[in-house]
Amino acid sequence: MKTPQEYIENKYPIIPCHANERRPKGNEWEEKETGKLERFSPGDNIGLHLLEHIDIDIDNPVCHKFLSQIKQRGCALYGRKSNPESHLLFLGKAEFKKWVMHKTLKPFYDKFRKKGTILEIRSGKGLQSIAPGSVIDDEEVRWDRFIEPKEYSGDLRKDIELVVFATMLSIIYPDKGERDDFCYAISCLLKKWGNWSEDKINKFIFELSEASEPQETRDRNSIKDKHGTKAFKGNNPKGLPTLINQMNYPEEGIKDIFKVIGITIGKEKEEEKEKKITKLKMFDWNEYVNLNIPEPKFSSTCIRLTLFSLAILTSFDKTSSSYPPLKPPAAVTNI
């Protein structure tokens, strides 16, 4: 399927775009009817108006290291020879979202063609994707795998967020010599601020390290599959200070990466505060009188000081009572 007629026969909502461009033809194109062959001219690009589809637009190639499972859940794949499988097409609707790395991490992402842009979820009226059968930058857009797109089986947004999170960490992954500290610090942050389980951390860090460490510099004696276990033991926990002070990562950049998966570092969640409050034990009177509370013990010096203080207060009270009571002043009459 790569001609306007074939798309229309298969009921895809396509629109004409300018040749060798991503720009749709005509003003207010999103308001016009789709799937009309007479609107196309020879050489036009084919735009798929994403009214019924979700396009996962991959801007950073590192994403592909973490996308293998998602690619097996009913999507068609397309792209160009220089950028294959850069679009995952699912049936359905989703909220638009674009992920970009924090500007403080520019030294890490500046080498990529799309700079800090990682990925976009594109879906809805007014959004379109240049479909196979088109030409962009003099390069053919082609199907890498054509199947009829299906709805995603699972929570697509959460799964994509995890891919973006892993991709960003992979982009800033350190050189040999600091990798264990990096992985352990990330594990401790996931445990403390994300409440991740031990097994979930172990699995994530292992996959991150396997995808991020080049074969030629990989230390096979340091397989990183137990950092979650180490974090849960609580021995010498590491975290943000290690990443900032020891490894020179920018604080804002690290915190921004964790926000991708909904983790705010350095701020206690309201639900955690509520848990602490609800743990307070409230006693009724019957419980209170049966509490095993030890009687207070006072030293002889403390008792003597207390009695002496009471004696002074009593003497003061008697002296004060010998004076006549104060009377209010006489009323003053204005003259």
C-alpha positions as CSV (number, residue, x, y, z in Angstrom):
1,M,0.0,0.0,0.0
2,K,1.8,3.1,-1.2
3,T,-0.6,5.0,-3.6
4,P,-3.4,7.3,-2.7
5,Q,-5.9,5.0,-4.4
6,E,-4.7,2.0,-2.3
7,Y,-5.0,4.0,0.9
8,I,-8.5,5.2,0.0
9,E,-9.6,1.6,-0.9
10,N,-8.5,0.5,2.5
11,K,-10.4,3.4,4.1
12,Y,-7.4,5.3,5.5
13,P,-8.1,9.1,6.1
14,I,-5.4,10.5,3.9
15,I,-4.7,14.1,2.7
16,P,-2.4,15.5,0.0
17,C,0.8,17.1,1.1
18,H,3.4,19.1,-1.0
19,A,5.9,17.1,-2.9
20,N,9.0,16.2,-0.9
21,E,7.6,18.0,2.1
22,R,5.6,17.4,5.3
23,R,3.4,20.4,4.7
24,P,-0.3,19.7,3.9
25,K,-1.8,21.4,0.8
26,G,-4.4,24.1,1.3
27,N,-5.5,26.2,4.2
28,E,-7.5,24.6,7.1
29,W,-6.7,21.2,5.8
30,E,-7.8,19.6,9.0
31,E,-11.4,20.7,8.3
32,K,-11.5,19.2,4.9
33,E,-12.8,15.8,4.0
34,T,-10.2,13.0,3.9
35,G,-9.8,10.1,1.4
36,K,-10.7,12.1,-1.7
37,L,-8.6,11.0,-4.7
38,E,-9.5,14.1,-6.7
39,R,-7.6,16.3,-4.2
40,F,-4.3,14.6,-5.1
41,S,-2.0,15.6,-7.9
42,P,0.9,13.5,-9.4
43,G,3.9,13.7,-7.1
44,D,2.0,14.7,-4.0
45,N,3.1,13.2,-0.7
46,I,0.5,11.2,1.3
47,G,-0.4,12.5,4.7
48,L,-2.3,10.2,7.1
49,H,-4.6,12.4,9.1
50,L,-4.4,10.7,12.6
51,L,-8.1,10.8,13.4
52,E,-8.2,7.0,14.0
53,H,-4.5,6.2,14.5
54,I,-1.7,6.7,16.9
55,D,1.8,7.4,15.5
56,I,4.7,6.8,17.8
57,D,7.3,9.1,16.1
58,I,10.8,8.1,17.1
59,D,13.2,11.0,17.0
60,N,16.2,9.6,18.8
61,P,17.6,6.2,17.6
62,V,18.6,5.1,21.1
63,C,14.8,4.5,21.7
64,H,15.0,1.4,19.5
65,K,17.0,-0.4,22.2
66,F,13.9,-0.3,24.5
67,L,11.1,-0.7,22.0
68,S,11.2,-4.4,21.0
69,Q,8.2,-5.4,23.1
70,I,6.0,-2.5,22.0
71,K,6.8,-3.3,18.4
72,Q,5.3,-6.7,18.8
73,R,1.9,-5.5,20.0
74,G,0.1,-5.0,16.7
75,C,1.7,-1.9,15.1
76,A,2.7,-1.3,11.5
77,L,6.3,0.0,11.1
78,Y,7.6,2.5,8.6
79,G,10.4,5.0,8.0
80,R,13.2,5.7,5.6
81,K,16.4,3.8,4.7
82,S,18.4,6.3,6.8
83,N,15.9,6.1,9.7
84,P,14.1,2.8,9.6
85,E,11.2,1.9,11.9
86,S,10.9,5.5,13.0
87,H,7.1,5.3,13.1
88,L,5.0,2.8,15.0
89,L,1.4,3.0,13.8
90,F,-1.4,1.7,16.1
91,L,-5.2,1.9,15.8
92,G,-6.8,4.2,18.3
93,K,-6.6,7.6,19.9
94,A,-4.2,9.2,22.4
95,E,-3.3,12.5,23.9
96,F,-0.4,14.3,22.1
97,K,2.8,14.3,24.0
98,K,6.4,15.3,23.1
99,W,9.4,14.5,25.2
100,V,12.5,16.7,25.1
101,M,15.6,16.4,27.4
102,H,16.4,19.2,29.7
103,K,18.6,22.0,28.3
104,T,21.3,21.3,31.0
105,L,21.9,17.9,29.4
106,K,22.8,19.4,26.0
107,P,26.4,18.1,26.0
108,F,25.0,14.6,26.0
109,Y,22.3,15.0,23.3
110,D,23.8,17.6,21.0
111,K,25.3,15.0,18.7
112,F,21.9,13.7,17.6
113,R,20.2,15.0,14.5
114,K,17.0,15.9,16.5
115,K,19.1,17.2,19.4
116,G,17.1,16.7,22.7
117,T,13.9,15.5,21.2
118,I,13.3,11.9,22.1
119,L,9.9,10.8,21.0
120,E,6.3,12.0,20.2
121,I,2.9,10.4,20.6
122,R,0.9,11.9,17.8
123,S,-2.8,11.4,17.5
124,G,-5.9,13.5,16.9
125,K,-7.4,16.1,14.6
126,G,-4.9,18.5,13.1
127,L,-2.0,16.0,13.3
128,Q,-0.8,14.0,10.3
129,S,2.1,11.7,9.4
130,I,3.8,11.4,6.1
131,A,2.9,7.8,5.0
132,P,4.8,5.3,2.9
133,G,4.6,6.1,-0.8
134,S,5.9,9.6,-0.1
135,V,9.3,11.2,-0.4
136,I,11.0,13.3,2.3
137,D,14.4,14.9,1.7
138,D,14.7,13.0,-1.6
139,E,14.4,9.7,0.3
140,E,11.5,7.3,0.0
141,V,9.2,6.6,2.9
142,R,8.6,2.9,3.0
143,W,7.0,0.1,5.1
144,D,9.4,-1.8,7.3
145,R,6.5,-4.1,8.3
146,F,3.0,-3.6,7.0
147,I,0.1,-5.1,8.9
148,E,-3.3,-3.7,9.6
149,P,-2.7,-1.7,12.8
150,K,-4.4,-2.9,16.0
151,E,-5.2,-1.2,19.3
152,Y,-2.4,-1.4,21.8
153,S,-2.9,-4.1,24.4
154,G,-1.9,-2.3,27.6
155,D,-1.2,1.2,28.8
156,L,0.6,2.7,25.9
157,R,1.3,6.0,27.6
158,K,2.9,4.4,30.7
159,D,4.9,2.0,28.5
160,I,6.2,4.8,26.3
161,E,7.1,6.9,29.3
162,L,9.3,4.0,30.5
163,V,11.0,3.8,27.1
164,V,11.7,7.5,27.2
165,F,13.0,7.3,30.7
166,A,15.4,4.5,29.8
167,T,16.4,6.3,26.6
168,M,17.4,9.4,28.5
169,L,19.4,7.5,31.1
170,S,21.1,5.6,28.3
171,I,22.1,8.8,26.6
172,I,23.8,10.1,29.7
173,Y,25.2,6.7,30.7
174,P,28.8,7.1,32.0
175,D,32.0,5.6,30.8
176,K,33.7,2.6,32.3
177,G,34.7,3.2,35.9
178,E,31.6,5.0,37.0
179,R,28.9,2.7,35.8
180,D,28.3,0.8,39.0
181,D,27.9,4.0,41.0
182,F,25.6,5.4,38.4
183,C,23.3,2.4,38.3
184,Y,23.3,2.1,42.1
185,A,22.4,5.8,42.5
186,I,19.6,5.4,40.0
187,S,18.4,2.3,41.9
188,C,18.3,4.2,45.2
189,L,16.3,7.0,43.7
190,L,13.8,4.6,42.2
191,K,13.4,2.9,45.6
192,K,13.1,6.1,47.7
193,W,11.1,8.4,45.5
194,G,9.4,6.0,43.1
195,N,8.6,3.2,45.5
196,W,9.7,0.6,42.9
197,S,9.9,-3.0,44.0
198,E,13.3,-4.7,44.4
199,D,12.6,-7.0,41.4
200,K,11.4,-4.1,39.2
201,I,14.6,-2.2,39.9
202,N,16.8,-5.2,39.3
203,K,15.2,-5.9,35.9
204,F,15.2,-2.3,34.7
205,I,18.8,-1.6,35.7
206,F,20.0,-4.8,34.1
207,E,18.2,-4.0,30.8
208,L,19.5,-0.4,30.9
209,S,23.1,-1.5,31.4
210,E,22.9,-4.2,28.7
211,A,21.6,-1.7,26.2
212,S,23.9,1.1,27.2
213,E,27.4,-0.5,27.6
214,P,29.3,-1.0,24.4
215,Q,30.5,-4.6,23.9
216,E,34.2,-3.5,23.7
217,T,34.1,-1.7,27.1
218,R,31.7,-4.0,28.9
219,D,33.0,-5.6,32.1
220,R,31.4,-9.1,32.2
221,N,32.5,-9.5,35.8
222,S,30.1,-6.7,36.7
223,I,26.6,-7.8,35.6
224,K,24.2,-5.2,36.9
225,D,21.3,-7.3,37.9
226,K,21.3,-6.9,41.7
227,H,21.3,-3.1,42.2
228,G,17.7,-3.2,43.4
229,T,18.6,-5.8,46.0
230,K,21.5,-3.7,47.1
231,A,19.3,-0.6,47.4
232,F,16.8,-2.5,49.5
233,K,19.5,-3.7,51.9
234,G,20.1,0.0,52.7
235,N,23.9,-0.3,53.0
236,N,25.5,3.0,52.1
237,P,22.6,4.3,50.0
238,K,23.5,6.7,47.2
239,G,21.4,9.1,45.1
240,L,21.3,12.6,43.9
241,P,24.4,13.8,45.7
242,T,26.4,11.0,44.1
243,L,25.2,11.9,40.6
244,I,25.8,15.7,41.2
245,N,28.9,16.0,43.3
246,Q,30.8,12.8,42.3
247,M,29.7,12.4,38.7
248,N,29.0,16.1,37.8
249,Y,25.5,15.6,36.4
250,P,23.3,18.7,36.5
251,E,20.7,18.5,39.3
252,E,17.9,19.9,37.2
253,G,18.6,17.5,34.3
254,I,18.5,14.4,36.6
255,K,15.2,15.5,38.3
256,D,13.7,16.3,34.9
257,I,14.4,12.7,33.7
258,F,12.7,11.2,36.6
259,K,9.6,13.4,36.1
260,V,9.1,11.5,32.8
261,I,7.8,8.6,34.9
262,G,6.0,10.7,37.4
263,I,8.7,10.7,40.1
264,T,9.5,14.0,41.8
265,I,12.8,13.9,43.7
266,G,13.1,15.9,46.8
267,K,9.4,16.4,47.6
268,E,7.5,14.0,49.8
269,K,4.3,12.9,48.1
270,E,1.0,13.9,49.8
271,E,-0.1,10.3,50.0
272,E,3.1,9.4,51.9
273,K,2.4,12.2,54.4
274,E,-1.2,10.8,54.8
275,K,0.3,7.3,55.5
276,K,2.4,8.7,58.3
277,I,-0.5,10.5,59.8
278,T,-2.8,7.5,59.7
279,K,-0.1,5.4,61.5
280,L,-0.6,7.5,64.7
281,K,-2.3,5.4,67.4
282,M,-5.4,7.0,69.0
283,F,-6.5,5.5,72.4
284,D,-10.0,5.6,74.1
285,W,-10.2,5.9,77.9
286,N,-10.4,2.2,78.6
287,E,-7.2,1.6,76.5
288,Y,-5.5,4.6,78.1
289,V,-6.0,3.4,81.7
290,N,-4.6,0.0,80.9
291,L,-1.5,1.3,79.2
292,N,1.7,0.2,80.9
293,I,3.2,3.6,81.5
294,P,5.9,3.7,84.1
295,E,5.5,6.1,87.0
296,P,7.7,9.2,86.9
297,K,10.7,9.2,89.2
298,F,11.8,12.4,90.9
299,S,15.0,13.1,92.7
300,S,15.0,14.4,96.3
301,T,16.6,17.7,95.0
302,C,13.7,18.1,92.5
303,I,11.1,17.5,95.2
304,R,12.8,20.1,97.6
305,L,12.9,22.7,94.8
306,T,9.2,22.1,94.0
307,L,8.1,22.5,97.7
308,F,10.2,25.7,98.0
309,S,8.6,27.2,94.9
310,L,5.1,26.4,96.3
311,A,6.0,28.0,99.6
312,I,7.1,31.3,97.9
313,L,3.9,31.4,95.8
314,T,1.7,30.8,99.0
315,S,3.5,33.6,100.9
316,F,3.1,36.0,97.9
317,D,-0.6,35.2,97.8
318,K,-1.1,36.0,101.5
319,T,0.9,39.3,101.2
320,S,-1.2,40.4,98.2
321,S,-4.5,39.7,100.1
322,S,-3.6,42.2,102.9
323,Y,-3.8,45.2,100.6
324,P,-7.3,46.8,100.0
325,P,-8.8,46.0,96.6
326,L,-8.2,48.4,93.8
327,K,-11.2,50.7,93.0
328,P,-11.9,51.9,89.5
329,P,-11.3,55.6,88.9
330,A,-14.2,58.0,89.2
331,A,-16.0,58.9,86.0
332,V,-14.7,62.1,84.3
333,T,-17.3,64.5,83.1
334,N,-16.6,66.5,80.0
335,I,-16.8,70.3,80.6
